[in-house]
Amino acid sequence: MKKLSTLLTLFILISSMAMAFDKKVKISASEPDANIYVDGQLAGTGSVELKIEKRTCVNVRVEKVGFVVEERTFCDQKNQPKPNKREYIKLAVDEAYTASSSSDIANVDISLKPSKDELEAWQLVSRIVTSYFDVIETTDRETGYLRTAWVAQNFNGSVVRSRCIVKLGNTSPLEYKVKLVSEHANAPGTSVKTDEAFREWDRILRKYEGLIPEMQSRVGR
């Protein structure tokens, strides 16, 4: 019994000593209301104190809307650089955010009911689309379908791809459905063809935000 008690005491002592040597790091973000995630769990906003156990690593991700996500890994391991007692993480302004505007018409079918005949309406729709997009990928007047090629724009923390799709909604009365597709990938340099990397985005690049209003005013609501 005495031997067991001694072993238990020794175990507690060793555990306490190990904890005493855990690395403690204070993480501070440049934005006081930025969310700080530690190993995927929200740990706080603005600043948090991090405990890195011996021979382990910790993943830190800092996020705020309108800023580029910053992700770092801090380790307390051999052959790994030791983190400072204080680590400052500066967030850069997300250029994609400043080049776009929030929109409730992104990725939504918008109804157009032309006041003109079918040929004139189709020609006008096509002209408006090509004033915003250079390349038409598919067009078929008989089925009332038009789709532009993707246009990708790289920013400092992401890639945004955009396209316009027009399809016939009804023939009598004549109705078209127009969709401005806006998608976002968090990795700069992502190929426009890497579909799995993109997600629908509830923002529209400013250079396209006039497309739907122009169609509504010139073609018909």
matplotlib code that plots the C-alpha trace (Angstrom):
import matplotlib.pyplot as plt

x = [0.0, 2.9, 4.6, 1.4, 1.1, 4.7, 4.2, 1.0, 2.9, 5.7, 3.3, 1.5, 4.9, 6.1, 2.8, 3.0, 6.6, 5.6, 2.8, 5.2, 7.3, 4.3, 4.9, 2.6, 2.1, -0.1, -1.6, -2.8, -4.5, -4.3, -8.1, -9.5, -12.7, -11.1, -12.1, -9.2, -9.6, -7.3, -7.4, -10.7, -12.4, -13.2, -10.9, -11.6, -11.5, -8.6, -6.2, -5.9, -3.3, -2.2, -0.7, 1.4, 2.1, 5.6, 6.1, 2.9, 1.8, -1.2, -3.0, -4.2, -6.6, -7.6, -10.6, -12.6, -15.0, -13.3, -9.8, -7.7, -7.7, -4.3, -3.3, -0.3, 1.1, 3.0, 5.1, 7.0, 9.0, 12.7, 13.9, 11.0, 11.4, 10.2, 7.3, 7.8, 6.0, 4.0, 2.9, 1.3, -0.8, -1.6, -4.6, -4.5, -7.5, -9.3, -9.1, -11.9, -14.2, -13.4, -13.8, -17.3, -20.6, -23.1, -26.0, -29.3, -29.3, -26.0, -26.7, -30.4, -32.7, -34.0, -37.2, -37.2, -40.5, -39.6, -41.8, -40.3, -40.7, -38.6, -35.9, -35.4, -35.4, -32.9, -30.5, -30.7, -30.1, -27.0, -25.7, -26.0, -24.3, -21.4, -20.9, -19.9, -18.4, -16.0, -16.5, -19.8, -19.3, -22.8, -25.6, -28.7, -31.6, -34.0, -33.9, -33.3, -30.1, -26.9, -23.9, -20.7, -17.3, -16.0, -14.1, -11.6, -10.0, -7.2, -6.9, -4.5, -6.3, -8.7, -10.0, -13.5, -15.0, -18.1, -20.4, -23.8, -26.5, -29.7, -32.4, -35.9, -38.5, -41.7, -42.7, -46.2, -45.9, -42.2, -40.0, -36.2, -34.4, -31.1, -28.5, -25.3, -23.1, -20.5, -18.2, -15.3, -12.2, -10.0, -6.7, -5.0, -4.1, -6.8, -7.6, -11.0, -11.6, -11.2, -14.9, -14.6, -12.5, -15.2, -18.3, -21.3, -20.6, -23.2, -21.2, -20.8, -17.7, -18.5, -17.8, -20.8, -23.2, -24.9, -25.7, -29.1, -30.4, -29.5, -31.4, -34.4, -34.5, -33.9, -35.4, -38.3, -39.0]
y = [0.0, 2.3, 1.5, 2.3, 5.6, 6.4, 5.6, 7.7, 10.7, 10.3, 10.2, 13.4, 15.1, 14.1, 15.3, 18.6, 19.1, 18.4, 20.9, 23.4, 23.2, 23.6, 26.5, 29.5, 32.0, 35.1, 35.5, 39.0, 40.0, 43.4, 43.6, 43.5, 41.9, 39.2, 35.6, 33.4, 29.6, 27.1, 23.6, 24.5, 25.7, 29.4, 30.4, 34.1, 37.5, 39.9, 38.0, 34.6, 32.8, 29.6, 26.6, 24.3, 20.9, 19.4, 17.6, 18.9, 21.6, 23.9, 25.3, 28.9, 30.6, 34.3, 35.5, 38.7, 39.6, 41.9, 40.6, 37.8, 34.7, 34.1, 30.6, 29.7, 26.6, 26.8, 23.9, 22.9, 20.2, 19.4, 20.6, 23.2, 26.9, 27.9, 30.5, 33.8, 34.5, 37.0, 36.5, 39.3, 38.4, 41.2, 40.8, 42.2, 43.9, 41.5, 43.1, 40.9, 42.4, 46.0, 45.3, 43.9, 44.7, 42.6, 41.5, 39.6, 38.9, 36.9, 33.3, 33.9, 33.6, 37.1, 37.2, 39.5, 40.0, 41.8, 44.4, 43.8, 40.8, 37.7, 38.5, 42.1, 41.1, 38.3, 40.6, 43.2, 40.7, 39.4, 42.9, 43.8, 40.5, 41.0, 44.6, 43.0, 39.6, 39.2, 35.5, 33.7, 30.0, 28.8, 30.6, 29.2, 31.6, 28.8, 27.3, 30.8, 29.8, 31.8, 31.2, 33.2, 31.7, 32.0, 35.1, 34.8, 37.6, 37.0, 39.0, 39.0, 36.2, 34.6, 34.1, 35.2, 33.8, 35.2, 34.3, 35.1, 32.6, 33.5, 30.9, 30.9, 30.8, 31.0, 31.6, 33.1, 35.6, 35.8, 35.5, 35.1, 34.1, 35.8, 34.7, 36.4, 33.6, 34.7, 32.2, 32.5, 30.4, 31.1, 30.1, 32.7, 31.3, 28.7, 27.6, 28.8, 25.2, 23.8, 23.6, 21.9, 24.8, 27.4, 28.2, 30.5, 34.0, 36.5, 39.4, 40.7, 42.3, 46.0, 45.8, 43.4, 45.0, 47.1, 44.1, 43.0, 46.6, 47.4, 44.4, 45.2, 48.8, 48.1, 44.7, 44.6, 43.5]
z = [0.0, 0.9, -2.3, -4.3, -2.5, -3.3, -7.0, -7.1, -5.5, -7.9, -10.9, -9.7, -9.2, -12.7, -14.2, -12.3, -13.5, -17.1, -16.9, -15.5, -18.6, -21.0, -23.3, -22.7, -25.5, -25.7, -29.1, -30.0, -33.3, -34.9, -34.9, -31.4, -32.5, -34.6, -33.7, -32.7, -33.2, -31.5, -33.1, -34.7, -31.6, -30.9, -28.0, -27.8, -29.6, -29.9, -27.8, -26.1, -23.9, -25.4, -23.7, -25.8, -24.2, -24.6, -27.9, -29.4, -31.9, -31.9, -34.9, -34.6, -37.1, -36.9, -38.8, -39.3, -42.0, -44.5, -43.7, -45.0, -42.8, -41.0, -39.9, -37.9, -36.2, -32.9, -31.7, -28.5, -30.1, -30.9, -34.3, -34.4, -33.8, -30.4, -30.3, -28.5, -25.3, -27.2, -30.8, -32.8, -35.8, -38.2, -40.5, -44.0, -45.5, -47.9, -51.3, -52.6, -49.9, -50.8, -54.5, -54.0, -52.4, -50.5, -52.7, -52.4, -56.1, -56.3, -57.4, -57.6, -60.7, -61.5, -63.7, -66.8, -68.6, -71.9, -73.3, -76.8, -79.2, -78.7, -81.3, -80.2, -76.5, -77.1, -79.0, -76.3, -73.5, -75.5, -76.0, -72.3, -71.2, -73.6, -72.3, -69.0, -70.1, -73.0, -73.7, -74.3, -73.7, -74.9, -76.7, -78.3, -79.2, -80.1, -76.6, -75.0, -73.3, -72.8, -70.5, -70.3, -69.5, -66.0, -65.3, -62.4, -60.5, -58.0, -54.8, -51.9, -50.0, -52.4, -55.9, -57.1, -60.2, -61.9, -64.8, -66.1, -67.1, -69.1, -69.7, -71.0, -68.3, -70.3, -73.9, -73.4, -71.9, -72.7, -69.6, -69.1, -65.9, -65.4, -62.8, -61.9, -60.4, -57.9, -56.2, -53.9, -53.0, -50.1, -51.7, -53.9, -57.3, -57.4, -61.0, -62.2, -63.3, -59.7, -59.0, -55.6, -54.2, -54.8, -52.8, -53.5, -52.3, -51.2, -52.7, -56.3, -57.7, -58.3, -62.0, -62.4, -60.0, -62.7, -65.0, -63.5, -62.9, -66.5, -67.8, -65.6, -66.9, -70.6, -71.1, -68.6, -65.1]

ax = plt.figure().add_subplot(projection="3d")
ax.plot(x, y, z, "-o")
ax.set_aspect("equal")
plt.show()
